Amino acid sequence: MKSMLPSKIVLIGASTGGPGIIEKLLTALPDHFSVPICIVQHFPSELTQSFVSRLQTYTTNKVVESYDGLVLEDGIIVVAKGGIHLGFRLENHRALITQTLEGVRDDFIPSVDVMMLSAQELFEPSYILAVLLSGIGDDGAEGMVKIKSMGGTTLCQDEKSCAVFGMPGRAIERGGASDVLSVDEIAQRIIGFGIR
């Protein structure tokens, strides 16, 4: 059944300082990058669509705002809609996006932890690349620890390049980082993940 899912997935979580970094990461990707990417950037709902439109100018891949039932196709870039959690479910041998207000966190909606914990339940963990970027708080730390412990790869942005080192810093403290890297190094690892 899992063979019907995308063979790999990239998960990106960010908050304060994240938008510009995400733009830089997408700019670095080769045209028509084949691995689906799901992004949780802490935004209110009224700002998500403008962020999606801006990201579309940086990549040849299709960038969309999440909605319930969206099919996770190869190469799609999904940005979590503000004010609602993004998760995943299996339906007719396909991975679909789910949206809910219920999750392990209610302090950040959408939550990086909710996305990452949902992904590791559906996808083979060794085919998950999870990235935690600049942001306030500890959202994403639990998800990074879980994915790493299950055999996935987890990358944290280094303190030097972060506007706020809270989110990656908490994940590192808890042992949730496979590697701590600069933005340029993270971009190269995402590219390599897509071709290996």
C-alpha positions as CSV (number, residue, x, y, z in Angstrom):
1,M,0.0,0.0,0.0
2,K,2.8,2.4,0.8
3,S,4.2,1.9,-2.6
4,M,1.3,4.0,-4.0
5,L,2.4,7.0,-1.9
6,P,5.1,9.5,-3.0
7,S,8.3,7.7,-2.3
8,K,9.8,10.7,-0.5
9,I,8.5,13.8,1.2
10,V,10.2,17.0,2.5
11,L,8.6,18.7,5.5
12,I,9.6,22.3,6.3
13,G,8.6,24.2,9.5
14,A,9.3,27.9,10.2
15,S,8.1,30.9,12.1
16,T,9.7,34.3,12.6
17,G,12.4,34.8,10.0
18,G,11.2,31.9,8.0
19,P,9.6,33.4,4.8
20,G,12.8,34.7,3.3
21,I,14.6,31.5,4.0
22,I,11.9,29.4,2.4
23,E,12.1,31.6,-0.7
24,K,15.8,31.0,-0.8
25,L,15.4,27.3,-0.5
26,L,12.8,27.1,-3.3
27,T,15.0,29.3,-5.5
28,A,17.9,26.8,-5.1
29,L,15.8,23.8,-6.3
30,P,16.2,22.5,-9.8
31,D,13.4,23.0,-12.2
32,H,10.5,20.5,-11.7
33,F,11.9,19.1,-8.4
34,S,10.2,15.7,-8.1
35,V,9.7,15.4,-4.3
36,P,6.6,16.9,-2.7
37,I,7.3,19.6,-0.1
38,C,4.9,20.5,2.7
39,I,5.5,23.8,4.5
40,V,4.1,25.0,7.9
41,Q,4.9,28.7,8.3
42,H,3.3,30.4,11.2
43,F,0.9,32.8,9.5
44,P,-2.7,34.0,10.1
45,S,-5.1,32.7,7.5
46,E,-5.4,36.0,5.6
47,L,-1.7,36.0,4.7
48,T,-1.2,32.5,3.5
49,Q,-2.5,32.9,-0.1
50,S,-0.2,35.9,-0.7
51,F,2.7,33.9,0.6
52,V,1.8,31.1,-1.8
53,S,1.6,33.5,-4.7
54,R,5.0,35.0,-3.8
55,L,6.6,31.5,-3.5
56,Q,5.3,30.6,-6.9
57,T,7.6,33.2,-8.5
58,Y,10.6,31.4,-7.1
59,T,10.0,27.9,-8.5
60,T,8.7,26.0,-11.5
61,N,6.9,23.6,-9.2
62,K,3.2,24.1,-8.4
63,V,2.7,25.9,-5.1
64,V,-0.7,25.7,-3.5
65,E,-2.4,26.5,-0.2
66,S,-3.5,23.4,1.6
67,Y,-7.1,22.2,1.6
68,D,-8.7,19.1,2.9
69,G,-8.5,16.2,0.3
70,L,-5.6,17.7,-1.7
71,V,-3.7,14.9,-3.4
72,L,0.0,14.9,-2.5
73,E,1.4,14.5,-6.0
74,D,5.1,14.4,-6.9
75,G,6.7,17.8,-7.1
76,I,3.8,19.7,-5.5
77,I,4.6,22.4,-2.8
78,V,1.9,22.7,-0.2
79,V,1.7,25.6,2.2
80,A,-0.4,25.0,5.3
81,K,-3.4,27.4,5.4
82,G,-3.2,29.7,8.4
83,G,-5.4,28.9,11.3
84,I,-5.8,25.2,10.7
85,H,-3.5,22.2,11.1
86,L,-2.1,20.3,8.2
87,G,-1.9,16.5,8.3
88,F,-2.0,13.4,6.1
89,R,-4.3,10.5,5.4
90,L,-4.3,7.5,3.1
91,E,-7.3,7.1,0.8
92,N,-7.6,4.9,-2.2
93,H,-3.8,4.2,-2.0
94,R,-3.1,8.0,-2.3
95,A,-1.8,10.4,0.3
96,L,-4.2,13.3,0.9
97,I,-3.9,16.4,2.9
98,T,-6.1,16.7,6.0
99,Q,-7.1,19.8,7.8
100,T,-8.3,19.9,11.4
101,L,-8.4,22.2,14.4
102,E,-7.5,19.2,16.7
103,G,-3.9,18.3,17.3
104,V,-1.2,17.8,19.8
105,R,-0.8,21.6,19.9
106,D,-3.1,24.5,20.1
107,D,-0.6,27.3,20.8
108,F,0.5,27.3,17.1
109,I,-2.1,26.7,14.4
110,P,-1.0,25.4,12.0
111,S,1.6,23.4,14.0
112,V,4.9,22.0,12.7
113,D,4.6,19.2,15.2
114,V,1.1,18.2,14.0
115,M,2.4,18.0,10.4
116,M,5.5,16.0,11.3
117,L,3.9,13.6,13.6
118,S,1.1,12.9,11.1
119,A,3.7,12.4,8.3
120,Q,5.7,9.8,10.2
121,E,2.6,7.7,10.8
122,L,1.9,7.5,7.0
123,F,5.2,7.6,5.3
124,E,8.2,5.4,5.6
125,P,10.3,7.4,8.0
126,S,13.6,6.8,6.1
127,Y,12.0,8.6,3.2
128,I,11.2,11.7,5.2
129,L,13.4,14.8,5.2
130,A,12.3,17.2,7.9
131,V,13.7,20.7,8.1
132,L,13.2,23.2,11.0
133,L,14.0,26.8,10.3
134,S,14.1,30.1,12.2
135,G,11.3,30.7,14.7
136,I,10.1,31.5,18.2
137,G,9.2,28.7,20.6
138,D,9.5,25.0,20.4
139,D,7.0,24.0,17.7
140,G,8.5,21.2,15.6
141,A,10.9,19.9,18.3
142,E,8.7,16.9,19.2
143,G,8.2,16.0,15.5
144,M,11.9,16.2,14.7
145,V,12.8,13.9,17.6
146,K,10.1,11.4,16.6
147,I,11.1,11.4,12.9
148,K,14.8,11.1,13.7
149,S,14.2,8.2,16.2
150,M,12.2,6.4,13.5
151,G,15.0,6.6,11.0
152,G,14.2,9.8,9.1
153,T,16.6,12.7,8.4
154,T,16.2,15.9,10.3
155,L,18.0,19.2,9.5
156,C,18.0,22.3,11.8
157,Q,19.0,25.7,10.7
158,D,22.2,26.9,12.5
159,E,22.0,29.8,15.0
160,K,24.2,32.1,12.9
161,S,21.7,32.2,10.1
162,C,18.5,32.3,12.2
163,A,16.6,35.5,12.9
164,V,15.3,33.6,16.0
165,F,17.0,30.3,17.1
166,G,14.1,29.2,19.3
167,M,12.5,26.4,17.2
168,P,15.7,24.8,15.8
169,G,17.5,25.4,19.1
170,R,14.8,23.5,21.1
171,A,14.9,20.6,18.6
172,I,18.7,20.4,18.9
173,E,18.5,20.4,22.7
174,R,16.2,17.5,22.6
175,G,18.3,15.4,20.3
176,G,16.1,16.0,17.2
177,A,18.7,17.1,14.7
178,S,20.5,14.8,12.4
179,D,22.5,17.8,11.3
180,V,22.7,21.5,12.1
181,L,23.4,23.5,8.9
182,S,23.4,26.8,7.1
183,V,20.6,27.7,4.8
184,D,22.8,27.0,1.7
185,E,23.8,23.6,3.1
186,I,20.1,22.8,3.8
187,A,19.3,23.7,0.2
188,Q,22.0,21.3,-1.1
189,R,20.7,18.5,1.2
190,I,17.2,19.0,-0.1
191,I,18.4,18.8,-3.7
192,G,20.5,15.7,-2.9
193,F,17.5,14.1,-1.2
194,G,15.5,14.5,-4.4
195,I,18.1,12.7,-6.6
196,R,19.4,9.9,-4.4
